[in-house]
Amino acid sequence: MLTSLTARRYDHDGAWLMRKAIIVSTLATFASACGPHVDDEEHPPGELVYEDSYERLYRLDRRVEVIFDYEREDRLQGKCGFLTDRAYDDLERTLAVLDPNVDYGYDPEILECEHPGKRVYIEGFDHSPFDCGFECCHPDLHWAAIVYSMSLNNFSGITANIDGEPYVAIEPDLPCP
């Protein structure tokens, strides 16, 4: 009789342990599914293509979005727009002739750079990101830096002259949805 009671107790304890394991694993599954919500604003669409110490620029085809890494007076955390035909063509023409195995970072022994810390990212390139700002960049990557720099300027309401005419990189009439 004692053996029969002991066997039932072990069966009861085994079933209780199994139920406990199922409950714990179910709760863990729900807890992981209820983690912090990731907002679309935190991860803009596209790839990081350009950054400096204050801003990051993301691109998805013609759509570009800037994320500000500082608190602005207007309280905006970012802005979004679309590249103009001129900017898009300049950028695509530049990127099309680049070799993914070449290091296009600027050489400080050849070029003096007044504002280092700007980087161009090109997905799939061995040496990306490349140190490259508007004023100091490898000649083959120069137009990419111009398009990205002018995009950031346009988002801030600044239009610079390049080759004697205003360089508008962002379509003024096409806001992002």
C-alpha positions, 0 to 999 in steps of 0.5 A: 500500500505504501508503494502504491501511495508513493507511486501516485504521489510521484505521478502527481508531482510529475504532472504538477511539475509539467503543468508548472513548466507549461505555464512558465513557458507560456508566460515567458512567450507572452512577456517577450511578445509584449516588449517595448513598442518600436515606433516607425519614427525610431527606425526610418525606412531605408539605409543609413547613407550619411551622418555627421555629429548632429544628423543621420540621413536615411535613404530608400530609393528617392525618399530621404529622411533626416534624424536629428541627434540634438534637440531643435527649437522647433522640437522636430526629431526628423524630416522627410522628403524626396530627392529632386531629379537632379540630385537623384541623377547625380547620386545614381551616376556617382554610385554606379561607377564605384568599385565595392572593393576600393577605399574611398575615404579621404586621405588626410595627407592629400586633402585638408578637412576643416570639418571631419566626422562626416561619413558616407555609407554604401551598403555592400562596400568593403570599406564603408563607411567612408570619411567624406564631407562636402569639403573633403571627400575622395573625388570619386565620391564627391557628388554623393557627399554633395547630394547628401550635404545639400539634402541636409541643408535643404531640410534646414531651409538652406540652399547653396549655389553649386556651379553658379546655380542653387542646388535643390536636392529635396522636392519642396512640394512632395512631403512624406506621408 
